[in-house]
Amino acid sequence: MIIAIVTILTLSSVGLFVLLVRGARRQHYRPTARQFGIGMLIGGVTDFLDTLGIGSFVTSTAIFQATHYLKDERQLPGTLNTMHAIPTAFEALFFVTAIQVDPWTLISLVVAAAIGAVLGSEFMVKLNQQRIQRIMAVALVVTAILMTAKLAGWVSLLGVANQATSLRGWPLVVGIIGNFILGLLMAAGVGLYAPCMVMVYFLGLTPIAAFPIMMLSCALLMPSSAVNFIRRDRVAYRGIFGIILGGILGVIVAAMFVKSLSMTALSWLIVVVSLWTAQSLWRAAIRQKSLLN
């Protein structure tokens, strides 16, 4: 199974890179050393944080807005998906091969998220996205408080020892349903990383097991979106190859850092990521409301 996953991720990354080169030529893009260098810095920072579970889209968008890096904001979704697809594949490659997770658990949760993401584009866009984002933000804050209480020893009834690498029975069913819902919510602007980390934690898996699950989920979903954006010329190629290289380097550094953390430190990292994601979702909901008004 690991060989199959590695093969799929490698082929999709190579194929995507070839399409990117062709797209850049079609747009007559000629990279400069300055653009490449700035791109490497952006990719290194955003994908380093992505590997920690914070996510790359919010940080990349903030950098783009602060530096006016994109000349056409309509290219933002395509650029984000395209520039982070290959680094995310490297994240998945590292964690799937380095972290031991039961194959049945891994594949079940990943497939559930993929199915949810496909269906989400059809159904979730009809719902009130601002309300969903605010509900998820509040839920993540409450969850972070509960996790803090457990880690501090204030509450001893909130879970198990968090050392398992597999799910069976009802916890597996809950995990599949949960990741399916998280896949759905991606269409409403809710990132998969933080909620998945929280869910895995409370189901009793070792905290680091969340990384191959969430990285592989996104690594299998992003290339298809990226391909569509490239074909429709909805990608800004300015510095994108530097971003990809810098992103890969950021992933390597962050992955080694995460792997060396203790389980307690990883649990606290989940708390921080949950709070960060909560404020990002709340701010996104406020921005959408202001745009509609």
C-alpha positions as CSV (number, residue, x, y, z in Angstrom):
1,M,0.0,0.0,0.0
2,I,2.8,2.4,0.9
3,I,4.4,1.7,-2.5
4,A,1.1,2.5,-4.3
5,I,0.7,5.7,-2.4
6,V,4.3,6.8,-3.1
7,T,3.8,6.0,-6.8
8,I,0.6,7.9,-7.1
9,L,2.0,11.0,-5.3
10,T,5.2,11.0,-7.3
11,L,3.4,10.6,-10.7
12,S,0.9,13.3,-9.8
13,S,3.6,15.7,-8.7
14,V,5.7,15.1,-11.9
15,G,2.7,15.4,-14.1
16,L,1.6,18.6,-12.4
17,F,5.1,20.2,-12.7
18,V,5.1,19.4,-16.5
19,L,1.7,21.1,-16.8
20,L,3.1,24.1,-14.9
21,V,6.1,24.4,-17.3
22,R,3.8,24.2,-20.3
23,G,1.4,26.7,-18.8
24,A,4.2,29.2,-18.0
25,R,5.4,28.9,-21.6
26,R,1.9,29.4,-22.9
27,Q,1.7,32.6,-20.9
28,H,5.3,33.6,-22.1
29,Y,6.5,33.8,-18.5
30,R,10.2,34.4,-18.0
31,P,11.3,34.1,-14.3
32,T,13.8,36.5,-12.9
33,A,16.3,35.7,-10.1
34,R,14.5,38.2,-7.8
35,Q,11.1,36.7,-8.4
36,F,12.5,33.2,-7.8
37,G,14.2,34.3,-4.6
38,I,11.1,36.0,-3.2
39,G,9.1,32.9,-4.2
40,M,11.5,30.6,-2.3
41,L,11.0,32.7,0.8
42,I,7.2,32.7,0.5
43,G,7.1,29.0,-0.1
44,G,9.6,28.2,2.7
45,V,7.6,30.1,5.3
46,T,4.1,29.0,4.3
47,D,4.8,25.3,3.7
48,F,6.9,25.2,6.9
49,L,3.8,26.4,8.8
50,D,1.6,24.1,6.7
51,T,3.6,21.1,7.8
52,L,3.1,22.1,11.4
53,G,-0.7,21.9,10.7
54,I,-1.3,25.6,10.6
55,G,-2.2,25.5,6.9
56,S,-0.7,27.3,3.9
57,F,-3.6,29.1,2.3
58,V,-4.3,31.6,5.1
59,T,-0.6,32.5,5.5
60,S,0.0,32.7,1.7
61,T,-3.1,34.9,1.2
62,A,-1.9,37.3,4.0
63,I,1.5,37.6,2.4
64,F,0.1,38.2,-1.0
65,Q,-2.2,40.9,0.3
66,A,0.5,42.6,2.3
67,T,3.0,42.6,-0.6
68,H,0.5,43.0,-3.5
69,Y,2.3,40.0,-5.0
70,L,-0.7,39.1,-7.2
71,K,-1.7,41.5,-9.9
72,D,-5.1,39.9,-10.4
73,E,-6.9,38.7,-7.3
74,R,-9.1,36.4,-9.4
75,Q,-6.0,34.2,-9.8
76,L,-5.7,33.6,-6.0
77,P,-7.6,30.3,-5.7
78,G,-5.7,28.8,-8.7
79,T,-2.4,30.1,-7.6
80,L,-2.8,28.8,-4.0
81,N,-3.8,25.3,-5.1
82,T,-1.1,25.1,-7.7
83,M,1.8,26.4,-5.7
84,H,1.2,24.2,-2.7
85,A,0.1,21.0,-4.4
86,I,3.7,19.6,-4.9
87,P,5.0,20.6,-1.4
88,T,1.9,19.0,0.1
89,A,2.7,15.8,-1.8
90,F,6.1,15.9,-0.2
91,E,4.5,16.3,3.2
92,A,2.4,13.3,2.6
93,L,5.3,11.3,1.3
94,F,7.4,12.0,4.4
95,F,4.7,11.3,7.0
96,V,3.2,8.3,5.3
97,T,6.6,6.6,5.1
98,A,8.0,7.8,8.4
99,I,5.0,7.6,10.7
100,Q,3.4,4.2,11.4
101,V,-0.4,4.3,11.0
102,D,-2.6,1.3,10.4
103,P,-3.2,1.0,6.6
104,W,-6.9,0.4,7.0
105,T,-7.4,3.4,9.3
106,L,-5.3,5.6,7.0
107,I,-7.1,4.7,3.8
108,S,-10.6,4.7,5.3
109,L,-10.2,8.2,6.7
110,V,-8.5,9.6,3.5
111,V,-11.1,8.1,1.2
112,A,-13.9,9.5,3.4
113,A,-12.4,13.0,3.2
114,A,-12.0,12.7,-0.6
115,I,-15.6,11.7,-1.1
116,G,-16.7,14.5,1.2
117,A,-14.7,17.0,-0.8
118,V,-16.2,15.9,-4.1
119,L,-19.7,16.1,-2.8
120,G,-19.0,19.3,-0.9
121,S,-18.6,21.3,-4.0
122,E,-22.2,20.4,-5.0
123,F,-23.9,20.8,-1.6
124,M,-22.0,23.0,0.8
125,V,-22.0,26.0,-1.4
126,K,-25.8,26.2,-1.0
127,L,-25.5,26.7,2.8
128,N,-24.6,29.8,4.7
129,Q,-20.8,29.7,4.7
130,Q,-20.3,32.5,7.2
131,R,-22.5,30.6,9.7
132,I,-20.5,27.4,9.2
133,Q,-17.2,29.1,9.6
134,R,-18.3,30.8,12.8
135,I,-19.7,27.5,14.2
136,M,-16.4,25.7,13.5
137,A,-14.4,28.6,15.0
138,V,-16.4,28.4,18.2
139,A,-16.1,24.6,18.2
140,L,-12.4,24.7,17.8
141,V,-12.0,27.2,20.7
142,V,-14.1,25.0,23.0
143,T,-12.1,21.9,21.9
144,A,-8.8,23.7,22.5
145,I,-10.0,24.6,26.1
146,L,-11.0,20.9,26.7
147,M,-7.7,19.7,25.4
148,T,-5.9,22.2,27.6
149,A,-7.8,20.9,30.6
150,K,-6.9,17.4,29.8
151,L,-3.2,18.1,29.2
152,A,-3.0,20.2,32.4
153,G,-4.5,17.3,34.4
154,W,-7.6,19.3,35.3
155,V,-10.0,16.8,33.7
156,S,-9.2,13.1,33.6
157,L,-12.3,11.9,31.8
158,L,-11.6,13.4,28.4
159,G,-10.0,10.5,26.6
160,V,-7.5,7.8,26.5
161,A,-3.8,7.6,26.6
162,N,-3.4,8.6,22.9
163,Q,-0.9,6.0,22.0
164,A,-2.9,3.9,19.4
165,T,-1.9,3.8,15.8
166,S,-5.2,2.2,14.5
167,L,-8.9,2.5,15.0
168,R,-11.4,-0.3,15.2
169,G,-15.1,-0.6,15.8
170,W,-17.1,2.5,16.6
171,P,-14.1,4.8,16.8
172,L,-13.2,3.9,13.2
173,V,-16.9,4.6,12.2
174,V,-16.7,8.0,14.0
175,G,-13.4,8.8,12.3
176,I,-14.8,7.9,8.8
177,I,-17.9,10.0,9.3
178,G,-15.9,12.8,10.8
179,N,-13.4,13.0,8.0
180,F,-16.2,12.8,5.5
181,I,-17.8,15.8,7.1
182,L,-14.5,17.6,7.2
183,G,-14.2,17.0,3.4
184,L,-17.6,18.5,2.9
185,L,-16.7,21.5,5.0
186,M,-13.6,22.3,2.8
187,A,-16.1,23.7,0.3
188,A,-17.3,26.1,2.9
189,G,-13.8,27.4,3.5
190,V,-13.0,25.2,6.6
191,G,-9.5,23.7,6.4
192,L,-9.1,20.0,7.1
193,Y,-5.9,20.2,9.2
194,A,-6.9,21.5,12.6
195,P,-10.3,19.7,12.9
196,C,-8.7,16.4,11.8
197,M,-5.9,16.8,14.4
198,V,-8.5,17.4,17.1
199,M,-10.7,14.4,16.0
200,V,-7.7,12.0,15.8
201,Y,-6.6,13.2,19.3
202,F,-10.0,12.5,20.9
203,L,-10.4,9.2,19.2
204,G,-7.3,8.0,21.0
205,L,-4.8,7.9,18.2
206,T,-1.3,9.1,18.9
207,P,-1.2,12.8,18.0
208,I,1.4,12.4,15.3
209,A,-1.0,9.9,13.5
210,A,-3.0,12.9,12.4
211,F,-0.2,14.1,10.1
212,P,-0.1,11.3,7.5
213,I,-4.0,11.2,7.5
214,M,-4.5,15.0,6.9
215,M,-1.5,15.4,4.6
216,L,-2.5,12.5,2.4
217,S,-6.1,13.7,2.3
218,C,-5.1,17.1,0.9
219,A,-2.3,15.8,-1.3
220,L,-4.8,13.6,-3.2
221,L,-7.4,16.4,-3.5
222,M,-5.2,19.4,-4.6
223,P,-3.7,18.2,-7.9
224,S,-7.1,17.8,-9.6
225,S,-8.0,21.3,-8.7
226,A,-4.6,22.6,-9.7
227,V,-4.8,20.9,-13.1
228,N,-8.2,22.6,-13.8
229,F,-6.8,26.0,-12.9
230,I,-3.7,25.6,-15.1
231,R,-5.8,24.6,-18.1
232,R,-8.1,27.6,-17.6
233,D,-5.1,30.0,-17.2
234,R,-6.2,31.0,-13.7
235,V,-2.7,30.8,-12.2
236,A,-0.2,33.6,-11.6
237,Y,3.3,32.2,-12.6
238,R,5.2,35.0,-11.0
239,G,7.8,33.3,-8.7
240,I,5.8,30.1,-8.6
241,F,8.7,27.8,-9.3
242,G,10.7,29.4,-6.5
243,I,7.6,29.0,-4.2
244,I,7.5,25.3,-5.0
245,L,11.2,24.7,-4.3
246,G,11.1,26.8,-1.1
247,G,8.0,25.0,-0.1
248,I,9.7,21.6,-0.5
249,L,12.6,22.8,1.6
250,G,10.3,24.2,4.3
251,V,8.4,20.9,4.4
252,I,11.7,19.0,5.0
253,V,12.8,21.2,7.8
254,A,9.4,21.3,9.5
255,A,8.8,17.5,9.1
256,M,12.0,16.7,10.9
257,F,11.0,19.2,13.7
258,V,7.5,17.6,14.1
259,K,8.9,14.1,14.1
260,S,11.3,15.0,17.0
261,L,8.6,16.5,19.2
262,S,7.3,14.6,22.2
263,M,3.7,13.5,22.3
264,T,2.9,16.1,24.9
265,A,4.5,18.9,22.8
266,L,2.5,17.6,19.8
267,S,-0.7,17.8,21.8
268,W,0.0,21.4,22.8
269,L,0.8,22.1,19.1
270,I,-2.7,20.9,18.3
271,V,-4.1,23.3,20.8
272,V,-2.2,26.2,19.3
273,V,-3.2,25.2,15.7
274,S,-6.9,24.9,16.8
275,L,-6.9,28.5,18.2
276,W,-5.1,29.9,15.2
277,T,-7.6,28.2,12.8
278,A,-10.5,29.4,14.9
279,Q,-9.5,33.0,14.6
280,S,-8.8,32.6,10.9
281,L,-12.2,31.2,10.3
282,W,-13.9,33.9,12.3
283,R,-12.0,36.6,10.4
284,A,-12.9,34.9,7.0
285,A,-16.6,35.0,8.0
286,I,-16.4,38.7,8.9
287,R,-14.7,39.4,5.6
288,Q,-17.4,37.6,3.6
289,K,-20.1,39.5,5.5
290,S,-18.5,42.8,4.7
291,L,-18.2,41.9,1.0
292,L,-21.8,41.0,0.8
293,N,-22.9,44.2,2.5
